[in-house]
């Protein structure tokens, strides 16, 4: 692709491909498997559930991209209210989670489990050596693409993503033209709180965190294509995010619909993978298995490339003495090792950490977007982030698999009295109240008349 920018402008075609690249980085296997299962549970209430899901998995990530675009694509520039070491620590935690410690290794683990159980169900996916070889090949491919971060627009946006979109379109169109059954009834919490449950389900996609990571990749590709002015970088970064958000929203709605119309044929299903497998076999026969495997592996690969690239670029900013090559090599090697950890154990271990760091990331995003309108930005940022971090840790503790062992020591705090504690969103209301109270305080002091020299002489 040679449609490079001139005078800090991109052609419509290049901008569209940039949006495709952004879309594909967000769309991992979890973004495909989970919505199908949530739609299966939501049934007739799937529109309410998808509305909540789209807020946490599409709107919040888009706001994250906007915030990072305003910060010039650098996480440490999101706020000046916190001491630099503290904001750096938060950035390191988020980038490690999105990168080599959790999200990136999970892409290979999910790809392996999907492919192995689809093609070799009798083996139940139990082969450590095969899994190691799969992870090695998977991440060597990801490593190769990550070597050239400025070329991801051509490789992912121009080649890989169109193939992924065609495959996903085949699923969505088939679901509309030939649904397996009528939409079934809602189940579990989706009966009475579909919207809230859908919002919480969007947490699992990790896209709100990923947006703070992937923005650096978007900025890098824009600069490699001749976009250098701060205003143009912000504008095109946001435009890419909007294109990706529209694509994600369409895909999620289609996947929810597939799940909602699969209750009877997949009545015994306990995972989205089982529902999707039944669906593709119904629609496409044996070829459906190959379509599903291709979708999952392509989606996981593009996400892994984005994760590795973003983490390497972030740590290169922190440690300029480290070469980009050595960083992506070290990150890739760590991903290969972590990808061979049991997927369920990996999710169980990191779920409390994600619940603890998520509120901080979302409040940082919000503060960046409204900073210019806050009467006391430093006070609001410090107090609100402290409250979000403290209660985020409480939510993380509530998700610990061995929380009973420490509940005795926390019982005097009566954490169960916090609104939303059982739903892992106890931070939300207190953080909003903190922001409002500190803004009122700041507004009061900013409008308080100061003593004039005449006043002091009286």
N, C-alpha and C positions, 0 to 999 in steps of 0.2 A: 504494500500500500504506500503510495507516494503523495497522498493528499496532505502534505505538511502545511502548517499554518503560515500565514504571512500577515504581518502587522497585528500580531496577537489575535488572530481570528482562525477558527476552524471551519472547514466545509461541513455542510449538513451531514454528509456521508461519514466523515471522520468522527463527528460528534456522536452519531448514532452507534458507530462501532465502539466508541469509548463507553457509551451507556451499556452496550452488550457486555463489554469486559467487566464493568462494575457489577452487573447483574449476575454474571457467572461466578464471580468471586464470592458473592453472598450465598448462592444456591448450592449448598452442600447436600449430602445424602440425608441428613437430619431434616433439612428443609423440604424434602420430598416425602420421606417416610412418616414423619410426625403429623403433618396436616391431614394425611389420609386417615390416620387413626383417630384424630380429634373429630373429624367429620363423621366417622363411623359412630363415635360416642354421642355426638351432638344431634344426629338425626334431623328431625324436623326443625330443631332450633339452630341449625347450622349457620343461618344468616346472622343470628345474634352472636354466636361463637366466633364466626369469621370476622365480625366487626371488631370485637375485642382483640382477636389475634392480629389483625392488620395494624392496630394501633401500636402494639409492642414489637411486632416483627417487621413492619414497613415504615410507619410514620416515625417512630423513635430512631431507627437507623438513618432515615433521611435527615432528621434534625441533627444527628451526629455528624453526618457528612457536611452539612451546612456549617456547624460549629467548627469543625476542623478546617474547612475552607477559609473561614474568617480568621483562623489562627495560623494560616499559611501552611497547613498540612503538618504542623509540628505539635505533638501532644503536649509538650512542656510549655507551649504558648497559650494553652487554653485558659489559664488564669494566672494573674500576677498577685493574687491575694494570699496564696500559700507560699511558704518558704520553698525555694528551689529543690532542696533535697527531698522534701515531702512529695511534691508533684512528680518528681523523677521516680520516687519509690512506687507511687501509684501507677505510673506509666510502665515501669519495669514489670510489675505484677500483671497488668492487663496484657502486655505484649507477650509475656511468657505463657500466659494461659491460652491466648489465641494462637500462639506459635508452638514451640517444641514440647511443652508440658501437657497440653490437652487437645485443643481443637485440631491442630494439624495432624498429630498421630491418629486422632479419631477418624479422620478421613480415610486413611488406609485400613484401619480396623473394620470400619463399616463396609467399605468396598469388598474386603476379603470375606466377611461374613455373608454379605448378600450374594456374591458370586459363588461362594462355596456351597451355601445351602440351596441355591437355585439349581446348580448343575450337579452337585453331589450330595443330595439330602440324606442319603443313607450313611454318610460318613460323619454327619452332624458337625462338620467344620472343625474336627479335632485333629489337627496336625500342626505341631509347633514349627517344624522345619518348613513346611509349605507356606505357612503364614509368614515366616521370616523371609523366605525368598520372594513372596508377593510384596511385602513391605519394601524390600530392597529394590525391586524393579520399579515399584510405584514411586518411591521417593527419588530414585536416580533420574526418572523422567521429570519429576517436579523440580529437582535440582538443576537439570539442564535448562529448562525454561526460565528458572529464576536467575540464571547467570546474566540474563539480559533484561533487566527490569524495564528499561525504556522501550523494549520491543513487545511487551505484553499486549499492547493494543493490536498489533498485527497477528500475533500467535493465538491469543485467547479471543479477543473481540472480533477478529476478522475470520478466524478459521474454526476454532473449537466451539464457541458459543452458538453460531448458527446451526451446527449439527445438533447441539443440545436442545435448542428451541424447536427444531423440526420434530425431534423425538417426543418432547413434552406436548407439542401441539397435537400429535397423533393421539396421545392419551386423553387430552382434554376434549377434543372433537368427538372421539369415540364415546366418551362418557355422556356427552350431550345428545348425540344421535341415537345411541343404543345403550342406555343405562341398564345395568343388570336387573335392578328391581326399582320399585318406587321408593321414595325417601322414607326411612323407618322412624320410629319414635325416639325421642331423646332418652339418654340413660344417665345414671349417676348424678354428678353435680350439674350436668348440662340441663337437667329438667327445670331447675329453678334459678340457677345463676350462670347461664350459658355465656353471657357477655364477660363477666368477671373471670370465669374459668378460661375462656378464650384468651383474655389478656395475659393471664398467668402462663398459659401454654406457650405464648410467644417468647417468654423468657428463655425457654429451652433452645431456641434457635441461636441464641447468643449474638444476634445480629446487631443489637444496640452497642455491644462491646466491639464487635467486628467493624462497625462503621468508623470508630475512632482509630482503628488500625489500618483499614483499607484506604482511607483518604490519602495517606502518604503515598500509596501506589498510584492513585489517580493523579495526584500532583506531579509525581515523577514522570509519568507518561505524557502529561500535558506539556511539561517543560521540554521533554525530548522531541516534541512536535512543534516547538517554536512559540509556545505560550509562556511568557515570562513576566508580564506585568501582574501585580497583585490583584488588580480589579478583574482582569481576564481570567486568571487562575481561579478566583472565587466563583466567577460566573459560570465557567465551563465545568468546574467541579460540581456545583449545585445542579447544573443541567444534566450531567451524567448520573447524578444521584436520582434525579426525578425519573429519568428513563428507566433506570434499574428498579426503582420503586414501583412504577407502573407494571413492569414485567413481573416482578415478584407478586404483586397483588393479584394479577390475572392467574398466575400459576397456583397460588394458594387457594383461590376460589375454586379453580378446577379440581384441585386435589381434595378439598373439603367435600365437593360434590361427589367425587368418586367414592369417598368413604361413606357419605350419607346414603348413597344408593347401593351399598354393598352389604347391608346388615344381614339379610337372609342368607345369601350364598356364603358369607364369611362369619356366620354366627358364632363359631368357635374361635375366631381369631383373637389373639392377645397382643399382636404387634401390627404396625402399619405395613411391614414387609409382607406378612401373610395375606393381608387384604389386597395389596397391589399385585401380588403373585396370582391370586385368584382372578383379579380383574383382567390382567394382561392375557392370561390363558383363555379366559372367556372371550375376549375381543379378538385376539390375534393367534390363538393356538400356541403351538410350541415356539413360534417366532416371537411371541410376546415375552418369553423368558430372556431372549437375547436383547430385546428392546429395553427391558427393565434393567438388565445388567449393564448395558451400554449407558443408559441415563445415569445410573448411580455412579459408575466409575468415572465418567466424564465430569459429572458435577463435583465429585470428591477431588478429582485431580486439579480442576481449576481453583477450587477453594484452597487446596494445599499450596499451590503455586503462589496465590495471593498472600497467604499467611507467612510463608517462608520469606518472600520478598519484603513484605512490610516489616517483619521483625528484624531482618538484616539491615534494612535502611534505618530503622529507629536506633539500633545499637551502634550503627556507624556514626550517627549524629552524636551519641553519647561518648563514643570512644573512637575518635577520628584516626587513631593510630592502627586500628584493626582494619584490615582490608575487607572489602565486600565479599571477595571470593572465600576467604577464611571463615567469615561469619555464616554465609549460606551453607558452607560445607559442614561446619560444626552444628548448625541448627538441623540440617538434614540428617546427620548421623544420630543426633538425639531423637529425632522423630522416628527413625527406624527402630531404635531401642524401645521407645515408649509405645510404638504401635503393636508390640508383641505382648504388652500387658493386657490382661483380660478386660474387654470393653466394659462389662458391667462393673468391675472393680474400679476402673478408671473414672466412670461416671459417678459412682458412689463416693469416691474420694474427693473429687473436685466440686461436686454439687454445693456443699456448704461454702466453699471458697467463692464460687460464682455468685451465690446469693449475698455474700458479704460485700463483694466488690461492685456488683451491679448498681446498687443505689448511688454509690460515689460517682460512677461513670455517668449515670443519667442526670444527676444534679450538676455535675461539671458541664455537661452539654447544655442544660437549661440556663445555667449562670452565664455561659459564654454567649448565648443568644440574646439574653436580656440585660447584659452587663451595662450597656449604655443608658438604660432607663432606670437603673437602681440608684436611689439617693445616697446609699452607703454601701458600695459594691464590696469593699474589703470586709466590712462587718457581716454583711449578708452571706458572703461566700464562706467565711470561716465558721460562722455559727451553723449555717445550714449543712455544710459538708461534715462538720463534726457530728451533728445529729444523725445525718444519713449514714455515716460510717459506724457510729455506735449501734444504731438499731439494725443496720445491715449485718453486723456481727451477731446480734441477737437472732436474726432470721437464719443466719448460717448455723448457729448453735442448734436451732430448732430442727435443722435438717440433718444433724449428725446421726449416723447409724447407731452410735453408742451414747446418745444424749442422756439416757437414763442415768448413766454413771455420774454425770455432773449436775443433773437437775436438782439434787439435794442441796448443792452449794448455791444454786441460782434461785431456789424457791422463795427466799425473802424478797426478791425483786418483783415477783408477781408478773413475769413477762406475759403470761396468758391474758392479762387485762389489756394489753396493747391492742388497739383496733387493727385487724388484719394479721395478727400474729400467726394464726393457724394457716393463713394463706401465704405466709412469707412476704408480706408487704407492710409490716408494722412501721417501716420507716417513712411511708408515703405521707400520711397526714401530719406527723410531727415535723417533717422536713418542709412541707408547704407552710405550716404555721410559723416555723422559724423564719422562713423567707418573708412572710407577711409582717411579722413582728419587728424584725430588724429593719425592714423597709420603712415601717411607720416611725421607728426611732430615728432612722437616718433622715427622713423627711421632716420630722419635728425639729431636729437640730439644725438642718439646713435652712429652715425658715425662721429660726429664732433670731430676733434682732440683736446685733452686737452693740456693745457699749461704745458710744462715741467719745471723743476726747472731752466734749462739753459735759457729757453725762458724768464722767469720772471727776470733773472738777467741781461738780455741785456738791 
